């Protein structure tokens, strides 16, 4: 089965390709010849994921999926949440986002957080949603060079490394995105 993955984020493409079934052909926007930046104007991960997949399906008529992911920090009332990519501004700077997060967490003892991914799959125009969650905590300073986004400051529950200190294989033992993709693949295999 062929599916367009409605994202321009190569890091997300790499993560998802590392866990998908071999009989599922993932086509990136670039590979599909689509050069647009799909807006994420909504207040929930679900609405943003749905909006992105609907945009691409309406443009192409090809089955597709998209995802939206947020880091939700308990002591910040769920921030940065749906605004994770643009937490420190529209330029989507990983470093600026991390600096803002660490500044807002300064002096807080509760650093519990979770990554949450919502996938919107459109098959023949019908939507199915999948969610993956990884509980953990935000540490006090960046560690590691792998991954992207908040990976250098997030340690998943049951691990002593940040996502940025892990190989892709290690990260996939905990990954929110992998959990959501496994549900997606199981659903596709049941069709």
Residue pairs with C-beta under 8 A, 6 or more apart in sequence:
1 23
1 24
1 25
1 63
1 188
2 25
2 27
2 62
2 63
3 24
3 25
3 26
3 27
3 62
3 63
3 64
3 65
3 121
4 27
4 28
4 29
4 32
4 34
4 56
4 60
4 62
4 63
4 64
4 65
5 12
5 13
5 16
5 26
5 27
5 28
5 29
5 64
5 65
5 66
6 29
6 38
6 52
6 53
6 55
6 56
6 64
6 65
6 66
7 13
7 28
7 29
7 52
7 66
7 67
8 29
8 30
8 37
9 148
10 28
11 147
11 148
11 149
12 67
12 69
12 177
13 26
13 28
14 168
15 168
15 171
15 172
15 175
15 177
15 178
16 26
16 177
16 181
17 26
18 168
18 169
18 172
19 172
19 175
19 178
19 181
19 182
19 185
20 26
20 181
20 185
21 185
21 188
21 189
24 185
24 188
27 62
29 35
29 36
29 56
32 60
32 62
34 56
34 59
34 60
36 55
38 51
38 52
38 55
38 56
38 66
39 51
40 48
40 51
40 52
40 68
40 82
40 85
41 48
41 51
42 48
42 51
42 82
43 82
44 82
45 68
45 69
45 70
45 81
45 82
45 116
45 117
45 118
46 68
46 118
46 120
46 129
48 68
48 82
49 66
49 67
49 68
49 118
49 119
49 120
49 129
50 120
50 127
50 129
52 66
52 68
52 120
53 64
53 65
53 66
53 120
53 121
53 122
53 127
54 120
54 122
54 127
56 62
56 64
56 66
57 63
57 64
57 122
57 125
63 121
63 122
63 123
63 124
64 121
64 122
65 119
65 120
65 121
65 122
65 184
66 119
66 120
67 117
67 118
67 119
67 120
67 177
67 180
68 82
68 117
68 118
69 84
69 115
69 116
69 117
69 118
69 176
69 177
70 80
70 81
70 82
70 83
70 84
70 115
70 116
71 80
71 81
71 84
71 101
71 113
71 114
71 115
71 138
71 149
71 150
71 154
72 78
72 79
72 81
72 113
72 114
72 115
72 116
73 79
73 80
73 101
73 105
73 111
73 112
73 113
73 138
74 110
74 112
74 113
75 105
75 108
75 110
75 111
75 112
76 101
76 104
76 105
79 87
79 104
80 87
80 97
80 100
80 101
84 97
84 149
84 150
85 92
85 97
85 149
86 92
86 97
87 96
87 97
87 100
87 101
88 96
88 97
88 99
88 100
89 96
94 148
94 149
94 150
97 149
97 150
98 142
98 150
98 152
98 153
101 138
101 150
101 153
102 138
102 140
102 141
102 153
105 111
105 138
105 140
111 137
111 138
111 139
111 140
112 135
112 136
112 137
113 135
113 136
113 137
113 138
113 154
114 133
114 134
114 135
114 136
114 176
115 133
115 134
115 136
115 150
115 154
115 175
115 176
115 177
116 131
116 132
116 133
116 176
117 131
117 132
117 133
117 176
117 177
117 179
117 180
118 129
118 130
118 131
118 180
119 129
119 130
119 131
119 132
119 180
119 181
119 183
119 184
120 127
120 128
120 129
121 127
121 128
121 129
121 130
121 184
121 187
121 188
123 191
128 187
130 180
130 181
130 183
130 184
130 187
131 180
131 183
132 175
132 176
132 177
132 178
132 179
132 180
132 181
132 182
132 183
133 176
133 179
134 156
134 157
134 174
134 175
134 176
134 179
135 156
135 157
136 154
136 155
136 156
136 157
136 159
136 174
137 154
137 155
137 157
138 150
138 153
138 154
139 153
139 154
139 155
139 162
141 153
142 152
142 153
142 162
142 164
143 152
143 153
143 161
143 162
143 164
143 165
144 151
144 152
144 161
144 162
144 163
144 164
144 165
144 166
145 152
145 164
146 163
146 164
146 165
146 166
146 167
146 168
146 171
147 163
147 164
147 166
147 171
150 163
151 162
151 163
151 164
151 171
152 162
152 163
152 164
153 162
154 162
154 163
155 161
155 162
155 163
156 163
156 174
157 174
158 174
159 166
159 174
161 170
163 171
163 174
171 178
172 178
